[in-house]
Amino acid sequence: MSLPIEDLTPRQIVKELDKYIVGQAAAKRAVAVALRNRYRRQRVDPKQREDILPKNILMMGPTGVGKTEIARRLAQLARAPFIKIEATKFTEVGYVGRDVESMVRDLVGSAVRLVENEKIEAVRPQAEEAAIDRLVELLDKNPHPAYAIFGEPGEQEDYAQMEAEMEQRRAELRQAILRGEHDSTLIEVETEDAGSGFIQMFTPQGMEEIGVDNLPFNQSTKYVRTKMTVREAKEFLVDAEARRFLDRTSVNREAVRRTEQTGIIFLDEIDKIGAKGGGSGPEVSREGVQRDLLPIIEGSTVPTKFGPVRTDHVLFICAGAFHMSKPSDLIPELQGRLPIRVELDPLNQEDFRRILLEPQNAITRQYQLLLAVEGVDLTFTDDALSEIALFAAAVNEKAENIGARRLHTMLERLLEPEMFDAPECGAKRIDVDKAMVEERLGPVMKDLQLSQTVV
């Protein structure tokens, strides 16, 4: 099986990222080249392939400008194992908290789910057939005739006739299920007890539930009978039957390979573990966390329950605002492992306007979809969008700059009456214009100017 990396040029990758992230061309180009280099490396002679290491990336920029979104969309584009985690979650070995190796274990878990979903989709047609067969058995009120095929000739003929009748009955029942005639019929299905795959263990963080996999004879699994409709049971049984086709060993082996060759770890808030300053508490282990991170980023072998994982070719994308520290505050060895540095630009009024309009998941479109559920048609005029962008930029300038997240605050305050009254008001159309924006958001600016309170 070939590695799941899209055969896209860097220019095409940037074009795909443009569908979701406004601006930040330098960061997009950097990650596009990094992804393309994965593709190039797989086509290098195997003897030289191991020597080509990924060029890890350090993104610098204020919050809310698209750092996380760029990494997340890149992983979706490449269908690669991906996790996002904050560097502040880790503590130096010897302190209570998460160790840095846990992020590699999390990444392998992500890869296992990715491989499982791909293999389940591959066997879905066979699983659907098997699920329908199970439903026919559950719905068939007449059990299989308990006759043996021996005895007197008359008994053999009776058995053959009953077999033919049963096959005919089940064929008709199967067609009825496919037509949806039994969708609302209640049946009992044997399901795995949701809590049976976990055991409680006492850890330094307290009592936690730990997953138990691959115990001999499946000792941890308990089954209960659950009532559900045929429609619900069909989806459940398709998934259950698909998992019966999975070879757990091959899934784990493929997941480890994907992790090692195409895994992406987005390490956010790395500036927080580089900030200088004395004190107690988590601060005392900041430099220790950097030292613990170093071998993982440089390349080491981490033991996991799915097998040992080498991190030599995992791509690390680190990000931070660096408003209270600078990259040079990181230990030199860690700086050297982040050779590609890109600075993301703060968002201005025009960026806000584009964010409201251009992305496929634009926030204005999200509100339109939400209100459409209530039968309400929501529209925004061009001058209304410009006014919202103006207010967002002004509030970010006067208060804390939280980037594009400010638009969520603005639209929630702007549309709060409609979101509250939509089920009862009966209005089928809401037009948001400049006057409405000024009326509802204007007082926010006046209060901010007077008291400097954050919206």
Secondary structure, DSSP 8 states (H G I E B T S, - for coil): ---------HHHHHHHHHTT--S-HHHHHHHHHHHHHHHHHHTS-HHHHTT-----EEEE--TTSSHHHHHHHHHHHHT--EEEEEGGGB--TTSSSB-TTHHHHHHHHHHHHHHHHHHHHHTHHHHHHHHHHHHHHHH-SS------S-SSHHHHHHHHHHHHHHHHHHHHHHHHHHTTTTTT-EEEEEEE-TTTTEEEEEETTEEEEEE--S-GGGTT--EEEEEEEHHHHHHHHHHHHHHHH--HHHHHHHHHHHHHHH-EEEEE-GGGGT-----SGGGGGHHHHHHHHHHHHH--EE--TT--EE-TT-EEEEEE--SSS-GGGS-HHHHHT--EEEE-----HHHHHHHHHSSTT-HHHHHHHHHHTTT-EEEE-HHHHHHHHHHHHHHHHHS---TTHHHHHHHHHHHHHHHHHHHHH---EEEE-HHHHHHHHHHHHHHHHHH----
